[in-house]
Amino acid sequence: MKQVGISLSPERMIGPVAREVYGGFVEHLGRNVYGGVYAPEDPQADADGFREDVIGLVRELGTPVTRYPGGCYTDGWRWEDGVGPTRPVRLDPAWGQREPNRFGLHEFMRWARKVGTEPVLTLNLSTRGIAEAMDLLEYCNFPGGTELSDRRASNGDPEPFNIRYWCLGNELYGRWEIGHKSAEQYAWLARETAKAMRLLDPAAKFIFCGSPNDMDWNRTVLESCYEYVDFLSLHEVFNIKGGSPGDYLRSVDRFAARIAKAVEVCESVRLLKGSAKRVKISVDEWIVWDFDRRADPAEKWTVGPHLLEQDYTILDTIVTGELLSMFHNLADTVALACIAQSVNVIAPIRTAPGGVSWKQGIFYPFQLASRHGRGTALRVDAADELYASAVWNGEENELALFLVNRNLTDELAVTAELEQMAALEVVEALSMHCADLAAVNTPEQEVLKPQALPGVVLSGTTLTASLPPLSWNLVRVRLAPAVTSPRTSA
Ligand code: AHR
């Protein structure tokens, strides 16, 4: 059996893990909204037409923020269509679907309140511009006494929505995007939009479209917008296509290296501007997506077509767990992240009509990281076959270790030295692994789920565990109240 030693110490803190890294994403795409979140005809529907089983599952995931309404959908989004009594039916060119606008801004806000999540609204900077963005902000956030804010009240919400996070368009560096722009065109529009909106609401926070590959784009936009933006957004999808499982499991290393490049750009522009403000990274779309689940042509221009409904394997589950650990390990730079997406569409939660819903394998590492990965990330210098992160929760006096064995055939014996930590007991040790690499969860059978990890031993400050081949694991250790309290996320 291979052996790996790691050591953890409160002296080697990375920083507080932002609770916003456990974000979700509800795009008007396929059956994410219609048939997922919202299904008035379903037996699971509540009085508002929201599926209660989905509300329960999203609550279990624990997503403090949720991006809405797109994605590419935003490129044609007319927010006014989804408010008030008249809801025009439109075509959505991005996904070739029919948009009935039965679920709009007020419905999303009501749903967000029910699940306990804060919205991250994406602005349409593709087919619309500064004026519509300003109108949307006034409609959402101004208390009252203007035409738009009073219209919000008469549409059922006298209290302002107080939206804090705004995405300045979606992936506008990409040629696939309606309204694609050059870096210079985007830089101007992003800056002027954020400037105008901030005049209306100084508390607004702006996330600009950063490119995961083109650092020149990032530099050009940032040099133009630095004083108005708070986050550089990076989107990335992961899959095994054309690679080996080992390669797939190392996608996280390659993505972390690209994030580091974007951080370098942010820092060099900060120095150039002489600014004290640090622009953080927002990975507001990340997911395992093999791009294979296209629409049935018969479903073109229908409401809620079956789009991008991917089943997830154990490899996908482990890569998902690794990405969450990556957010812990980058706690000093990544301050927001959204799994893309929440329901049915490349998502941890699936539904079928008739009140049927189930959890995909990827649901569990997300749920457990979101629940136990709150606090301060500690540096773990893990070896190649072990990918790991550690989060110290000073309020709960608990250390959560997230451990991935990337070896496909061999167990990995891990010895962790918990330096300067009075470790009392192992509270829980869970593992996800499955010999059948093709197995996926279905409504009938949950093959991929956490099971007890036996043989985890704590002896003084030494923890030993044997990780099954190709596994994602969580070990929670209770600590005596700390002398030095770590900083915890707000
Ligand atoms: O998540 C699906 C799509 O992927 C989103 O609409 C888009 O932003 C990204 O390219």
Boltz pocket constraint, residues with backbone or C-beta under 6 A from the ligand:
constraints:
  - pocket:
      binder: B
      contacts: [[A, 27], [A, 70], [A, 71], [A, 72], [A, 73], [A, 170], [A, 171], [A, 285], [A, 340], [A, 341]]
      max_distance: 6.0
